[in-house]
Amino acid sequence: MSKDKDVRPASFDDYVGQRPTIEVLRRAVVAARHGDRACGHVLLAGMPGCGKTSLAQIVAAEMGTKLCAAVATAIEHKGELTGLLTTLGRHDVLFLDEIHGLSSTMQELLYTAMEDGHVDLSANRRVVRLPLQPFTLVGATTRAHLLTGPLRDRFNYRFQLEHYSVPDLATIAKRTMGRLGIRLDAFGSDVADAIARRSRGTPRVTNNHVRACRDFMESAGEPALTLEIADATFDALGLDSLGLDPKDREYLGVLCERLGSPVGVTTLAAQLGIERGTIEGIIEPVLLELGLIARTPKGRIALPDAVKHLHRHTERGRARRPAVNPAPEVTS
């Protein structure tokens, strides 16, 4: 079996999903190259794992320039940000992940660089102006509302990346399996579909599931990845048919116990023993996308499909049987 490799898309043609965004970015890059100028600045907002880093890499690759990447929350002072900006070459791409983590003063420095092409440094009561090479900033954020208005307005292109459809995720699963050298049986499409439906709408989860299924297949001594192996993998991981884990189902269980009565997020956090931010940023987006819960002014409520799903999961658990041979015992 081949070793793990980077399974990210390498070009716009290779990128699956987010079609309106891809079309606009493709045109922006083509125009920039024809005009011998840097591509316009790009802001990508969306949940973790939805392809923001991949898009930044593709913009740089299609422009034929270098990519400089940094996590904004790790930039502690203006000197670090200035250092990143002044080392950029002509038309290079600077990718700042979690860009909302920059302080307001660093955001101000950044939008001056974006619009005016220089940064000002104060030294010995003098202002030193450092010119910058024309560059493209690709900012990625999961919390776009934390960006200052002036910085947001200086992005030429702003995109909200959406959850991926099951067919798109199945396509990504097949591509990843091919790149990792994973053999499939005659029902390979069923395996890809099973992985896609448990991927919470994000390619990163899809790729993680593919690797987990591969590991389970190899540890069981099986020659090819089958639907039975995939199901056994997800059972071992505690994932149900929608990709919900035990904490997701516990969340739903609390709401279903009070069906029709809203429950405040603070109450949910206390009852589940997890932080409010985890509920709002990780658990709820998927449940909202699946139509299992609703947010109301008085709190969260479970929708009828949530009750049905929990019932189906419980019934399936009672009827579940081992699907593949157990992993061989490891000896020293």
N, C-alpha and C positions, 0 to 999 in steps of 0.2 A: 504494500500500500504506500502511496506517495506521502511525503511529509507535508505538514501544513504549509500553506503558502498564502500570500495576500489574495483574497478573493474579491477585493473591491473592483468596481468597474474602472476601466482605464480611459474611456472616452465617452462622449455624449451618445454615440451609437450603442455603446455597451451598457449604458445606464437604463435600468428598468424602473418604470413608474415616474410620477411627478412630471407628466408630459407637458403641461403648460409652462412650467418653470424651465424645463430643458429646452423647449423651443425658443423662449426669450433669451436665455443665456447663450444658446448656440448662435443666434443672430447677433448678439452683443459682441461675442468674441470674433466672429467673422468680420463685422464692421470695424472693430478695433485693429485687427491685423491688416485689413485693407487700407485703413487710414494711418497706419504706423503710429498708433497711440495706445496708451494703456486702456484696458477694459474698464468700464464704469464700475464704481464700488457696489458691492453686493451684500445685502443683509439676508441671512437665512434664519428663519425662526421655525421651531418645531421641537417635538419631543425627542429625547435621546435615542440615537440609533436609527434615525430616519434618513441618513445619507448626507448630512451637511459637510462633513469632512471630505467625503468622496467628491462632492461637487467642487469644493475648493481645489482639490488635487487635479480634477479634470480641467477646470478653468486655466490653471497654470500650464498643464500639459498641452492643451489646445492652443494656448498663446505661445507656446515654445519658450517659456520663461521659467524661472526658479520659484519654488514655493518656500516661504518662511512661515513656520507654524509655531504658535505659542498659546498657552492657556492664560486667559486674561486674569483669572483669579490669582495666578502666581506672580503677576507683575506688581511689585510692591511700591515702586516709586517712579517718578517721571523719567529719571535717567535711564532706567531699563527700557521703557517704551521708546525713548529717543534713540537708544542704541539700536533697537530693532529697525526703526524707520530709516536711520542713516546708513545702515548696511545693505539696504535693498538696492538691487540693480535696476536698470531701465526696464520698465514694464513688468517687474517682478510682482508676485502675489503675496500679500501678507494675510495669513489666516489667523484670526483671533477667536478661539473657542470661548464660549461663555463670556462674550464681550460685555455683557451687562455687569460683570464683576469689577470693571474698571471704576475707580473713584471718579467723582464729577470733575476734578481738576485734570485727570488724565483723559477723560472723555473730551474735555475742552481742547487739550493739546492735540488730540487725534483728529477732531473735525477741522482744526486749523490746518493740519497737515494734509487732510483730504482735499480741502477746497483751495488752499493757497499754495500748497507745494513747498512748505518750509516749516521749521519749528524754531521757536525763540527760546534761548537759554539765558538766564540771568547769571552774570559772573562779575564780582567786584563792582556792583552797582551799575553795570553795563548790560545791555541786552545784545546778545550775539545771535544773529540770524543764520541758521543752517539750511541751505537749499537742499531739497530732496529730489531724487530721481522720480519721474512719473511712475506711479505704482497703482496697484489695485488692492483695495482692502476687501476681504471677504470676512464678514463678521457672522458668527454663529451664536445663537442664543436660545435658551429654553424659556426665557422670561423677558420678552421684548419690551414689556411695559416699564422695566427698570432703566431703560436707556433714556438719556435726556432727549428732549425734542430736537434741539439743534444737531445732535449727532445723528439721530434717525433721519432727519431731513437731508443730510448730506450723502446718503446712499442713493445712487442712481436707480438701483433695482432692489425692491424689497419683496421677499417671498415668504409665505406661510406654508411650510411643507405639511402635507396631510398624511393621515394613516394610509398605508398601502392596502390595495385590494388583495383578496386571496389569490386570484389568478396571477397577479404580478409577483407576489411572494412565492408562489409555486414555481414560477419561471426562475426566480433568483435561487430557490432551493436546488433546482435541476442544474443550473449553471455551477453552483458551488460544489455539488456532488461530482460533477464532471471534472472540475479543476482539482479536486482532492483525490481523484482516481477511485471513487466509490462505485462499485458494481451494483447494479439494480436488477431485480428480477423482472418478469414480464409485466408486473403491475407497478412499475416505477412512478407512473403518474399519480397513482393512489398514494404512494409514499410522500411525494412532493406536496400533494394536496393536504395530507394529514399534518405535515410539518407547517405548511402555510397557515392553516386554521388555528394553530397554537402559537403563532408568532406575534401576537399582540400588535399587529399592524406595522411592524418595523423590521427592516432587513437584518439588522444586527442580531435580533433574536432568532430569525430564520437561520442565519449562519451558525449561531451557537447551537441550535437544535440539530443541524446537520452534523456538526462535529460530535455532539453527544451520541447521536444514533450510530455514527461511524465507530466510536469507541465501544459502544455496547455490542455492536456486530462483531468487532474484532475480538473482544474479550470472551464472547460466547463461541468463538471459532467458526462463525458462519461465513460463507464465501460471498454473499451478496446481501444487500440491504432490502428487507422485505417489510411489508406493512405490519406483520406480527412483531418484528424486531422494533420497529418505530413505536408501536403501541406499548410494548414492554418498556422501552426507554422512557416514555412519558409517564407511565405508571410509576416507575422508579423515581422519577423526578417530582411526582405528586401533581402533575399537570393534567387537567381534564380536557375534554374535547374542544374547549375554547381557549386553552392555554392558561386558564386561571390556576393559580397556586393555592395552597391551603390558606394563606392569609387573605387572599381575594375572596375565597369562599366563606371564610369566617366573617369578613366584612358584610357580605351579602346575607349571611345567616342572621346577623344582628338586625339588619333592616327587615328581613322577611318575618322575623319574630314580631315585629311591630308594623306589619303590613298596613299601609294606609296612613300611618302616623309618622310624620317627619322626625328625623333624628339629627341633632346638631353635630357638626364635625368635631367639636370639642368633646362631646359625649362619646362619639365613636373612637376618638383617639385614646381617651381614658379607658374605655372598655376593652379595646384591642391591645393596649399597651404599646402603641407606636406613635410617632410624631405626626402632628397635623400636616406638616409639609410632605411627608411620605404618602399620606392619604390623598392629598390634593394633587400632588405631582406625579405619583406613580400608579396608585390603585385606581383612582376615580376616572382618569382619562380613558382607560381601556373599557371600563364598565359603562361609561357614557357612550362611547363609540359603538359598543355592542347593544345598546338599548336596554340595559339591565337595570339602570338606576336613573333617577332624575334629581336635579338640584332645584330646590324651591326656596323662597325667602325664609321659610321656617326650618329648613334642613333638608336632609337627603331622604328619598323614599325609594323603595324597591318597586320595580315594575313587574307585571305578571310574568314576563319571560324569565325573570330572575328566579321566581319560585319554581317554574317548570324546569329550568336548568339544574337547580340544586336537587330536585327530585330525580331527574334522569341520572345525575352523577351518583347519587346514593344507590339507585337501583343497579347501575352498572357495577359499582363497587361490590355489591353483594354477589353478582354473577361472575366476577372476574376470575380468570384462571391463568396460570403461568403460560406464557406464549413461546418462550425459547429456553434453551438449555442455560443453566446458571453459569456464571463465569468460573473458569477453573481456579482452583485454590493456588495462591502464590506461595511458593516455598523459597526459602533462602538457600 
